Amino acid sequence: MTEQEAERIATHRHYKGGLYRVIGVARHSETEESVVVYEQLWPKARSLWVRPEAMFNETLADATPRFRQLGD
């Protein structure tokens, strides 16, 4: 997938530049912790990932969001 193709369906950009699409929020079966389910679109091959919701939404030490929502 090219960067331009990924930009059309991406919902977030990682602070390192990658493009991602959030699938939804799920719960860990043992801890009930909320996790974000998201798909990596670009620059690497498409794949699914999960990350704790608090970590997905966190701001780094330099005030940069880990993932910036696109389209707002």
N, C-alpha and C positions, 0 to 999 in steps of 0.2 A: 504494500500500500504506500502510495506517495504521501508526502506531508500535506499536499493540497486535498487529497481524498480524505485523509484523517481529519483535517480541520472541519470538514463538512459534518462529521458525526461526533466529534469530540465534545465532551462537556467540561473538561478540565485540562489545564496544562501544568505539568510538574515544574518545580522551580529550576530543574536542570534542563527543561525544554521539551520533554516528551509529552505526547498527547494521549489522553485517556478518556474513556467513556464510563461513567458510573452506571452500574446495572441496578444497584439498590443497596439497602442496608439490611443486614441479617443479624442473627444472634448466635453466639458460640454455644454449642449444645451442652457444654459442661459448666461454663461460667456465666452464661447469659450476657456476656459482654457484647455490645453493639460493634459490628464490623462492617466496613464499607466493601462491597463487592464491585470491582472495577476491571475494565478491559484495557490492556495496553494496546494502543493502535499504531504508534509511530515513535521512535525510529526502528524499533525491533519488531520481530514477528508478533502477531496478535496472540495474546494469552490472558487468562483470567488471574486476578490477584485479590487478596483480601488484606485489609489493614484495620487495626482498631480505629473506630470512628474518631476518637479524640486525637489520635496521631494523624489521621488523614486531614483533619481540620486545623491542626496546630500551625502556629506562626513560628518561624525560625528566629534565632537570636538577633538577626539583622532586620527583623520586622517583615520579612518576606513570607507569604503564605506557602506552605509545602505544596499545596495544589490550589491553583487559581481557577475559579469558575469562569467559563467562557460564555459569551453571549449576553452579559448583563451590562 
